[in-house]
Amino acid sequence: MKKEDLPLTVPIFPLSNFIIFPKTSVPLNIFEPRYIDMINDSMKSNKLIGMIQPKILKKDETILPKLYEIGCLGKITSFKETDDKRFLIELKGLIRFQIIKEIQSDKKYRQCKITYENFYEDLLEEKIDIKFSDLELIFKDLKTLFEKKGFIINWKGLEKQSLNETINALAMASPFTLEEKQVLLEAQNLETRKTRIAEILSTYTFDNFDNKTIQ
């Protein structure tokens, strides 16, 4: 997608403890009426929605949760309606964005005015080859964490992806907390994201994984 084709106003899907990175794809099961409306509207226009994490609400659930400033624009690449009126979609991450302000409208879902100013490099198609042996070395601790928490990852299959795709996919699927995942999303580039993963992993003691709360 070109810069000039990026929308400056997007429907927002606030999903807790879930992030999508550029160049990664995820399946989503849509069942809430307001988000059914959002997907319907999106399918009729540009098929784009903004994924972002809400900040945790402590008490009053009737108040809309505040949103993190940074999210990721996603494009619906696959769409299916089930017999019980749910939508099963595949969403591909395109580029991160920063919220400027929330827009009031008559829609049931939230909409925001956004900017992509600091994230245009997400649109670049750069391929950095990486060997499986290198990947195992880089993600040794991450692999241990995944296995300890019962996550099954096709590590050999990751060899076929670019380094960018691999790191983003692992960061997205990791059993990290909401706040830790947000740190990874906001990391300016691939090298910074690799460093942040290592920093987060260093806070985990492998002997007490089972005692650490994973959101």
Contacts in CASP RR format, 6 or more apart in sequence:
PFRMAT RR
TARGET T0000
AUTHOR 0000-0000-0000
METHOD contacts of the structure
MODEL  1
MKKEDLPLTVPIFPLSNFIIFPKTSVPLNIFEPRYIDMINDSMKSNKLIG
MIQPKILKKDETILPKLYEIGCLGKITSFKETDDKRFLIELKGLIRFQII
KEIQSDKKYRQCKITYENFYEDLLEEKIDIKFSDLELIFKDLKTLFEKKG
FIINWKGLEKQSLNETINALAMASPFTLEEKQVLLEAQNLETRKTRIAEI
LSTYTFDNFDNKTIQ
1 75 0 8 1.000
1 94 0 8 1.000
1 95 0 8 1.000
1 123 0 8 1.000
2 123 0 8 1.000
3 116 0 8 1.000
3 120 0 8 1.000
3 123 0 8 1.000
6 73 0 8 1.000
6 95 0 8 1.000
6 116 0 8 1.000
7 46 0 8 1.000
7 48 0 8 1.000
7 73 0 8 1.000
8 113 0 8 1.000
8 114 0 8 1.000
8 115 0 8 1.000
9 103 0 8 1.000
9 111 0 8 1.000
9 112 0 8 1.000
9 113 0 8 1.000
9 114 0 8 1.000
10 48 0 8 1.000
10 49 0 8 1.000
10 50 0 8 1.000
10 73 0 8 1.000
10 97 0 8 1.000
10 111 0 8 1.000
10 112 0 8 1.000
10 114 0 8 1.000
11 38 0 8 1.000
11 41 0 8 1.000
11 42 0 8 1.000
11 49 0 8 1.000
11 50 0 8 1.000
11 107 0 8 1.000
11 109 0 8 1.000
11 110 0 8 1.000
11 111 0 8 1.000
12 49 0 8 1.000
12 50 0 8 1.000
12 52 0 8 1.000
12 67 0 8 1.000
12 102 0 8 1.000
12 109 0 8 1.000
12 110 0 8 1.000
12 111 0 8 1.000
12 112 0 8 1.000
13 35 0 8 1.000
13 38 0 8 1.000
13 49 0 8 1.000
13 50 0 8 1.000
13 51 0 8 1.000
13 52 0 8 1.000
13 109 0 8 1.000
14 52 0 8 1.000
14 53 0 8 1.000
14 54 0 8 1.000
14 65 0 8 1.000
14 67 0 8 1.000
14 110 0 8 1.000
15 51 0 8 1.000
15 52 0 8 1.000
15 53 0 8 1.000
15 54 0 8 1.000
16 53 0 8 1.000
16 54 0 8 1.000
16 56 0 8 1.000
16 178 0 8 1.000
17 53 0 8 1.000
17 177 0 8 1.000
17 178 0 8 1.000
17 181 0 8 1.000
17 215 0 8 1.000
18 51 0 8 1.000
18 53 0 8 1.000
19 51 0 8 1.000
19 53 0 8 1.000
19 71 0 8 1.000
19 72 0 8 1.000
19 171 0 8 1.000
19 172 0 8 1.000
19 181 0 8 1.000
19 182 0 8 1.000
19 184 0 8 1.000
19 185 0 8 1.000
20 26 0 8 1.000
20 51 0 8 1.000
20 72 0 8 1.000
20 74 0 8 1.000
20 91 0 8 1.000
20 93 0 8 1.000
20 172 0 8 1.000
21 72 0 8 1.000
21 93 0 8 1.000
21 168 0 8 1.000
21 169 0 8 1.000
21 171 0 8 1.000
21 172 0 8 1.000
21 185 0 8 1.000
22 72 0 8 1.000
22 93 0 8 1.000
22 94 0 8 1.000
22 95 0 8 1.000
22 96 0 8 1.000
22 122 0 8 1.000
22 123 0 8 1.000
22 168 0 8 1.000
23 93 0 8 1.000
23 122 0 8 1.000
23 162 0 8 1.000
23 164 0 8 1.000
23 165 0 8 1.000
23 168 0 8 1.000
24 92 0 8 1.000
24 93 0 8 1.000
24 165 0 8 1.000
24 168 0 8 1.000
24 169 0 8 1.000
24 172 0 8 1.000
25 77 0 8 1.000
25 90 0 8 1.000
25 91 0 8 1.000
25 92 0 8 1.000
25 93 0 8 1.000
26 90 0 8 1.000
26 91 0 8 1.000
26 172 0 8 1.000
27 88 0 8 1.000
27 89 0 8 1.000
27 90 0 8 1.000
27 91 0 8 1.000
28 88 0 8 1.000
28 89 0 8 1.000
28 90 0 8 1.000
28 91 0 8 1.000
29 86 0 8 1.000
29 87 0 8 1.000
29 88 0 8 1.000
30 36 0 8 1.000
30 39 0 8 1.000
30 86 0 8 1.000
30 87 0 8 1.000
30 88 0 8 1.000
30 89 0 8 1.000
31 86 0 8 1.000
31 87 0 8 1.000
33 108 0 8 1.000
34 108 0 8 1.000
34 109 0 8 1.000
35 109 0 8 1.000
36 85 0 8 1.000
36 87 0 8 1.000
37 107 0 8 1.000
37 108 0 8 1.000
37 109 0 8 1.000
38 49 0 8 1.000
38 107 0 8 1.000
38 108 0 8 1.000
38 109 0 8 1.000
39 49 0 8 1.000
39 76 0 8 1.000
39 79 0 8 1.000
39 87 0 8 1.000
39 89 0 8 1.000
41 107 0 8 1.000
42 48 0 8 1.000
42 49 0 8 1.000
42 76 0 8 1.000
43 76 0 8 1.000
43 79 0 8 1.000
47 75 0 8 1.000
47 76 0 8 1.000
47 77 0 8 1.000
48 73 0 8 1.000
48 74 0 8 1.000
48 75 0 8 1.000
48 76 0 8 1.000
48 94 0 8 1.000
49 73 0 8 1.000
49 74 0 8 1.000
49 76 0 8 1.000
49 91 0 8 1.000
50 71 0 8 1.000
50 72 0 8 1.000
50 73 0 8 1.000
50 74 0 8 1.000
50 97 0 8 1.000
51 71 0 8 1.000
51 72 0 8 1.000
51 73 0 8 1.000
51 74 0 8 1.000
51 91 0 8 1.000
51 93 0 8 1.000
52 67 0 8 1.000
52 68 0 8 1.000
52 70 0 8 1.000
52 71 0 8 1.000
52 72 0 8 1.000
52 99 0 8 1.000
53 67 0 8 1.000
53 68 0 8 1.000
53 71 0 8 1.000
53 178 0 8 1.000
53 181 0 8 1.000
53 182 0 8 1.000
54 65 0 8 1.000
54 66 0 8 1.000
54 67 0 8 1.000
54 68 0 8 1.000
55 65 0 8 1.000
55 66 0 8 1.000
55 67 0 8 1.000
55 68 0 8 1.000
56 65 0 8 1.000
56 178 0 8 1.000
57 63 0 8 1.000
57 65 0 8 1.000
64 110 0 8 1.000
67 99 0 8 1.000
67 102 0 8 1.000
67 112 0 8 1.000
68 182 0 8 1.000
69 98 0 8 1.000
69 99 0 8 1.000
70 96 0 8 1.000
70 97 0 8 1.000
70 98 0 8 1.000
70 99 0 8 1.000
70 182 0 8 1.000
70 185 0 8 1.000
70 186 0 8 1.000
71 96 0 8 1.000
71 97 0 8 1.000
71 98 0 8 1.000
71 99 0 8 1.000
71 185 0 8 1.000
72 93 0 8 1.000
72 94 0 8 1.000
72 95 0 8 1.000
72 96 0 8 1.000
72 97 0 8 1.000
72 185 0 8 1.000
73 93 0 8 1.000
73 94 0 8 1.000
73 95 0 8 1.000
73 96 0 8 1.000
73 97 0 8 1.000
73 114 0 8 1.000
73 116 0 8 1.000
74 91 0 8 1.000
74 92 0 8 1.000
74 93 0 8 1.000
74 94 0 8 1.000
75 91 0 8 1.000
75 92 0 8 1.000
75 93 0 8 1.000
75 94 0 8 1.000
76 89 0 8 1.000
76 90 0 8 1.000
76 91 0 8 1.000
77 90 0 8 1.000
77 91 0 8 1.000
77 92 0 8 1.000
78 88 0 8 1.000
78 89 0 8 1.000
78 90 0 8 1.000
79 87 0 8 1.000
79 88 0 8 1.000
79 89 0 8 1.000
79 90 0 8 1.000
80 87 0 8 1.000
80 88 0 8 1.000
80 89 0 8 1.000
81 87 0 8 1.000
81 88 0 8 1.000
82 88 0 8 1.000
94 122 0 8 1.000
94 123 0 8 1.000
95 116 0 8 1.000
95 119 0 8 1.000
95 120 0 8 1.000
95 122 0 8 1.000
95 123 0 8 1.000
96 116 0 8 1.000
96 118 0 8 1.000
96 119 0 8 1.000
96 122 0 8 1.000
96 185 0 8 1.000
97 114 0 8 1.000
97 115 0 8 1.000
97 116 0 8 1.000
97 119 0 8 1.000
98 114 0 8 1.000
98 115 0 8 1.000
98 116 0 8 1.000
98 117 0 8 1.000
98 118 0 8 1.000
98 119 0 8 1.000
99 112 0 8 1.000
99 113 0 8 1.000
99 114 0 8 1.000
100 112 0 8 1.000
100 113 0 8 1.000
100 114 0 8 1.000
100 115 0 8 1.000
101 112 0 8 1.000
101 113 0 8 1.000
102 110 0 8 1.000
102 111 0 8 1.000
102 112 0 8 1.000
102 113 0 8 1.000
103 111 0 8 1.000
103 112 0 8 1.000
103 113 0 8 1.000
105 111 0 8 1.000
118 188 0 8 1.000
121 189 0 8 1.000
126 162 0 8 1.000
126 164 0 8 1.000
127 162 0 8 1.000
128 162 0 8 1.000
128 163 0 8 1.000
128 164 0 8 1.000
128 190 0 8 1.000
129 162 0 8 1.000
129 163 0 8 1.000
130 159 0 8 1.000
130 162 0 8 1.000
130 163 0 8 1.000
130 166 0 8 1.000
131 159 0 8 1.000
132 155 0 8 1.000
132 156 0 8 1.000
132 158 0 8 1.000
132 159 0 8 1.000
135 155 0 8 1.000
135 158 0 8 1.000
135 159 0 8 1.000
135 166 0 8 1.000
136 143 0 8 1.000
136 155 0 8 1.000
138 194 0 8 1.000
139 170 0 8 1.000
141 198 0 8 1.000
141 201 0 8 1.000
141 204 0 8 1.000
141 206 0 8 1.000
142 170 0 8 1.000
142 174 0 8 1.000
142 197 0 8 1.000
142 201 0 8 1.000
143 153 0 8 1.000
143 155 0 8 1.000
144 206 0 8 1.000
145 174 0 8 1.000
145 175 0 8 1.000
145 201 0 8 1.000
145 204 0 8 1.000
145 206 0 8 1.000
145 209 0 8 1.000
146 152 0 8 1.000
146 153 0 8 1.000
146 174 0 8 1.000
146 175 0 8 1.000
148 206 0 8 1.000
148 209 0 8 1.000
148 210 0 8 1.000
149 175 0 8 1.000
149 209 0 8 1.000
149 214 0 8 1.000
151 173 0 8 1.000
151 175 0 8 1.000
153 170 0 8 1.000
153 173 0 8 1.000
158 166 0 8 1.000
158 169 0 8 1.000
158 170 0 8 1.000
161 169 0 8 1.000
163 190 0 8 1.000
164 190 0 8 1.000
167 190 0 8 1.000
167 193 0 8 1.000
167 194 0 8 1.000
167 197 0 8 1.000
168 193 0 8 1.000
170 197 0 8 1.000
171 181 0 8 1.000
171 184 0 8 1.000
171 185 0 8 1.000
171 193 0 8 1.000
171 197 0 8 1.000
172 181 0 8 1.000
174 181 0 8 1.000
174 197 0 8 1.000
175 214 0 8 1.000
176 184 0 8 1.000
176 200 0 8 1.000
176 214 0 8 1.000
176 215 0 8 1.000
177 213 0 8 1.000
177 214 0 8 1.000
177 215 0 8 1.000
178 215 0 8 1.000
180 200 0 8 1.000
183 196 0 8 1.000
183 200 0 8 1.000
184 193 0 8 1.000
184 196 0 8 1.000
184 197 0 8 1.000
184 200 0 8 1.000
187 193 0 8 1.000
187 195 0 8 1.000
187 196 0 8 1.000
204 212 0 8 1.000
205 212 0 8 1.000
END
